[in-house]
Every structure is written in structure tokens, then in C-alpha cells.
Amino acid sequence: MKYKPLGKTGIEVSAVSLGTMTFGQQNNQSEAHDQLSLGAERGINLIDTAELYPAPASESTTGLSERYIGNWLQHQDRSKFIIASKVVGPAPKKWIGYIRGGPKLEPKQIEQALHESLQRLRTDYIDLYQIHWPSRNTNYFGKLGYDYGKDKHHNPISETLEVLAKLQQAGKIRHIGVSNETPWGLHQYLMQSELNQLPLIASVQNPYCLLNRTYEIGMAEFAHRSQIGLLAYSPLAAGSLSGKYLNDQQPDNARLTLHKNYFYRYTTERATDAITQYVDIARRHNINPSLMALAFVHQQPFVTSTIVGATTLEQLQQNCDSVDTEIPQQAMKQIQQVHATMPNPCP
């Protein structure tokens, strides 16, 4: 395993980190523990979860991912692992209204969310506590155009940083991060940290893969120059970049088979065309398509860690192997050619 600095924290995190949003839905507790143990054996020290997980979210399963991790942690040396979790942002009650009666990024809700996550994780502190998505109207979760509408539940970033600073001072969190953020939001976090001597965010967790390179447009330079690393999620685009769904295949217990509507962005005609071309490049150069897709993410200088989500131990082994995969120069040239003609088909 390879390791990189997590922002300016002084912490070194594994180039591959274990995402856990399948824990509690596609994977039961025994399977989750097997994945965690295998990940630890392969050198993974960053484990990413969220109060919302597993996904797709449902009232009956929310929090199970954290519980599974917490039960596993009881038999481990806690100090060896970087546990990252997230507090949800505002959302319609019809979606996740069962979380605190309708979640908002209000100080009391953030404190409550952290308290409940600590209980489920059975730990005294979370190493990296992240804001899952912004409280303002903006473009994330596949939305390209900026929403000029009025903010429905806007909590100032300065207020969010203040409550996170309080929790950090109490020893309940070590470092803070953001997720699904935009350049404006990242700038606000940095500015408020400097103006009010508040904690500096250590990381940004945004989507990044061959099918979605929008992070490169505004965020990459901003974060790179500010020494804030990207924790890249969906590096395999819900497994679609493996090519296993091409030609209308529907593998058993696979994410797009089970949750096609949730991951619809990876099933469009444009997406399928791009996936076909990337898979063809990999096969022409005798590289496993999944390994090529992951290696592409690893090699970006602004990426700190690539968050992988597996449902089988075989998939996780392969994901870990990707840190040693090299993409030939000719294959990289062909990848860039596809991107030039079909940029970001799955934002």
C-alpha cells in the first residue's frame, strides 16, 4: 500500500480507502467485517462511512454501516485506523425526514449527529468528520447548472465551522472535511478559517472518475494549492467502469442491478458509449478495466485517497492491487482522446 499526507494534518492515509455504503444492505455484518479485516491486512487505514449509510438510504437501515464498523473496531487497535464519517445536510422530509425530523446543518443537529455516530462507532472520537453536502442551493449530486433559487435551509459556513471547532476542542473529532463541495464553498471555508481562527478543512470528498472529471475544472487547482486533498468517491462509477454491465448484463447483487434508478447517471446511452470506449482501451492494452479506471484516479496529483466500495473480497483485493497498476503512455493518450470528445458524461 502507498500512503499520502491528509492535508496539513500530519496524518498519512492509504492511497486506497474503504468505503462502506454497502454495509447493511448489500453486505451483512459478517461480510463487512471480512472486508474490514482484509483491508487492514492490505494496508488500508482510512475507513469512510456516514450517518446516512448504507445507500440508497432507508429508515430501517440508516446507521448500520457505522454500527458494523463499531463492532469490528472493538477487536482492533483503534489508533491504527483513520475513521471518517459525515453529517447529512438539509434534505426533503420525503427523502430522509426520519433523520432528526428533517436534517439541517444547525449547531444542535451537528452535535446530535456526532454523538449518535460516536455511539454507533463505539469510539470516543472520529478522526475526520465531514459535512456530507452543503446547506445552500448549489450544484452537487450530478447537477451541473447553478440553482439561482432562494436557499431553503442555509446555515452559514462560519456557524458550521464554529460548532466543529467546539467539537474538536472537546476531543470528539480530530479533523474536519467537506463533501460534494464547490469552489465557492471551499473558498468560504478557507476564508472563514483564516478570518476567525477556526479549524482548516483537511479534505474534500467529491466524485471523480473517468466518467466524471468535473473536479478538474474548478476544484483541483484550488484544493491543490491550498494543500487540501481529494478523497475521490465513485472512482469506478458504481462498478460500471468494470464493463460488467455492458451488453445489458445484470450481475447478481450488483449495485446497478439492484439500484438502477439510484445510479441512473451511469446507465444512459451517453454513459454506455463512454464506458464501452474506456473498457476497449483497457483490453487493447491488456489491463483489467477496473484496474485502469482506479489507476487513473490514483495518479492524479490532487488525489489523496481513492474510496473504493466492494461487495466481495475478490473485488477488494483487486481494488488494492490498483495502486501498483501503471497505465501505458499510449493508453493515457487514448483516454484523453475519449475525454475530449465525450467530456464528463456522468457528472
N, C-alpha and C positions, 0 to 999 in steps of 0.2 A: 504494500500500500504506500501511496505517496501522501504527503501532508503539506498544507499551506497555512499561512497565518490568517486568523479570523479578524480582519480589520486591524485595529490598533490595540486589540485586547491582550496580545501576548500569548494567546492560545493557538495551538496548532491543531487543525482539524483534518480529517481524512478527505482525500480528493473525491471519494465516493462516500456518500452518507445514506443512511437507511430511512426512506420514507415509509410511513406506517398507516396510510389511509385505507389500506385493505384490511387492517387488523380489526376484527369484529364483524366483518361482512364476508369477504372472500376467504379470509383466513381466520380459523378459530384460535383459541389461546395457545394450544399446543403447537400449532403450525407457526404462530407468531413467535413463540419462544425459540423454536428451532431456527427461525430466520435471524433472530437477535443473537443467538449463540454463534451461528455460522458467520454472521457479520463481524462479531467480535474476534473470532478466530482469524478472519481475513484482514483485520486491522482497522475496521470501521470504528470510529469513536464518536461520530456525530449521529444522533438519532433524532429525527424530526417528527413531530406529532402536532396535534391541535385539539382544543376542547371539542371542536366540531366533529372530529373523525370517529368512525370511518365515513368515507364518502362513496356514493351520494348520502347526504345526511338524512337521518330519520330519528324521531324521538326515542324509539326503542333501542337504538344502537349508539347514540351520541355519548362520547366519553369512553367507549370500550377500548379504543386504541391506547389511551393513556393508562387505563386500568391494566391492560395486558403488559404494557411496559413496566408499570409499577410493580406488578407481581414478579416479573423477571428480575428487576433491579434488586429485590430483596436478597438475592443469592449471588450478587456480583459486588465487586469493589466499585462503589459509586463514583469515586474520584477519577476513575479511568474513562468515564463517558461524559460527553457534552450532550445534555438533554435540551432540546429546543422545542418549545410549544408556542401556541398562538391563542390570542383572544379574538373572537369574531368581531367584525364591525357591524354597523347598523344593517338590518335586513328586514324585508317584509314579514309581517307576522304569519302570513300564509305559508312562508317557507320554513323559517326556524323560530317562530314565535314562542315555541315551548322553552327556548333558552332565555331565562330571566324575563319572561313576559314580553319579549321583543328586545333583542340586544342593541345596545348603544355603547359608544366609547365614552361613557361618563365615568368619572373617577371611582364612584362606588361600584359600578359594574365591573370595571377592570380589576379592582381589588377583590371582588367576589369571585370573578372568573379565575384569578390566580390562586386564591385559596382553595377552590374546588379542584383545580388542576393539580396542585400540590398533594391534595388528599388522594386523588386517583393515582398519581405517580408514586405515592408513598415515599416522598423525599422532602427535605427541608428547603430546597432551593431549586430553581430552574436556571440553567446556565445561560440560555438565550431565550428571552421572552419577546415574542413578535406580535405586532399588530397585523391581523390576518388580511384586512383590507381597509381602505380609508373610510372615514365617516362622511366625506363630501361626495358630491356628484362628480365623477370623473370617469375616464375610460380604463376599465380593467375587466378581467374575465371575458376576453375576446371582443370587447367593444373598442372600435377604432376611433370613431368620432367623439369629440369632446361634447359633453352634455352641458348646455348653457342654462339648463333649468335651475330653479332655486334649490339650494341644499335643504333636504328634509330633516336630517339629524346631524348637523355639522357640529362637531366638538373640536375646538381649536387645538392645533398641534401642540402649542405651548402648554395647554392644560394636560394633554396626554403625556407629554414629557415630564411634567411636574409630578404626576402620580407615579410614573415609572421610576423617577428619581427617588421618591419616598420609599417605594418598594425595594429599590436597590440598596438604599441606606439601611433598611431593615434586614438586609441579608437574604431576602426571599428570591431575588433574581440577581444574577451576576452581570449580564449584559443585555442590551436591547437591540431589536431589529425590526424591520418593516417588511411587508409583503404586498405584492400587487400594487406597487407604488409607481408614481410618475416623476419626471424630472422636477416639476414644480413642488411636489410633495417632498421629495428628497432635499431640495433646496431649503424648504421651510424647516425641516428637521435640523439641518446643519446650522441654519441661521439662528434658530431659537436656542440651540445648544450653546452657540458662541455668545449670544447676547445675554443669556440668563444663567450661564454656567451650569447647564443641565447635561445629562449624560449624552455622549456621542453614540449614534447608532453604529453597530458593528457590521451589519449585513443587510442586504436586500434579497428577499426571496421572490423572484419573478419567474415566469415561464421562459424557457429558452431551449430551442432545438432547431433542427434543420428546417422544420416547417414553420417556425415562429422565431425570427431573428429581430423582432421589433426592439428588443432591448438594446441592440447596437445603435439605434438611431439617435436616442437622446440620453439614455441612461448610462451606457458603457463608459464614455469619457468622463461624465460627471462622477460616477462612483469610483472609477479607476484613479482619477486624480485626487480624490478625497480619501483614498485607501479604505473604501467600503466594498467588501467582496460580494459577489453574486452567489447565492445559493440557488442553483438552477433547478427548477422543478419541471416535470413533464419532459425530460430530455428524450424520451422515446415516444412522445405524443400518445400516451396511454397504450403503448405497445405497438402502435400502428407502423412505426418505422422498422419493425422487425420484418414486415411484409407478411405476417401471418394472417392478415385479414383480406389480402388481395384475392381476386377472383371469387368474391362473395363467400370466402371461408368464414366460419363462425366456430372457432375452437371452444371447447367446453370450459366453463368457469373463467373465460377471458373477459376483460373489462368491457370491450365494445360489444361482446356477445350479450353480456348481462345488462349493460347500461348504455345502450346505443344512443338514446336520447340525451343522456347527460354529457356524453363525449361526442356530440353530433358534429362538432367542427372538424373532426378527423375522418368523417365519412362522406364528405361532399365530393362531387366529381372532380373539382379542382385539387382537393387534398389527395384523392386517389391517384390522380395523374402525377403529382409531385412525388408521392411515395413510391410509385412504380419506377420513376426515373432514379431516385436515390438508391432503391434496392438493386436496380440494374447496375449502377455504378459499383456498388459493393461487390456484387457477384462477379463482375468482369475483372475485378482486382483480387478475387479470392479472399474477400473479407466477409465475415458474418455481418449482415446488415445492422444488427443491433450494436455490435462492437464498433462499427464505423460511426454510427449515429452518436454513441456515447463518447467515443474518442474525439469527435469533432467538438463536443461541448467542453471536454476536459482541457483541450489545447488552447482555449481562449484565455488570454492574459487577465481578463476581468472576472473570470470564474474562480471562486474559492473552492466550492464543492458542488458535485452533481448529485442531486437527490434521486435515488432510484427506488422504484416500488415494485417489488416482486411478489408473485403468488406462489412460486415454487422455489425450492432450494437450488435447483438447476439454473433457474433464471438469475438468482442472486449470485451464484458462482460466476456465471458469465458476465454479469454486470461488474463484478470486482475485477475480472480479467481485463476489462476495457482500459484500465489505467496503463497497461503495458502495450496497448494496441497503437500502432503508428499508421497514419494514412499516407499512402504514396503521394508524391507531388502531383502526378498526373490525375489521380483521383480527386485531390483537392481542387485542381483546376476545373474538373468536370462538375464538382459540387457547386462551385461558384458560377459556372455557366447556367446550371439549372436555377440557381437562386436569382440570377439576373433576369431570366425570362419568366420565372414564377415566384416573385418575392412574397414571403410570408403568407402562404395560402391558409394558414390556420392560426390567426392571432388570438 
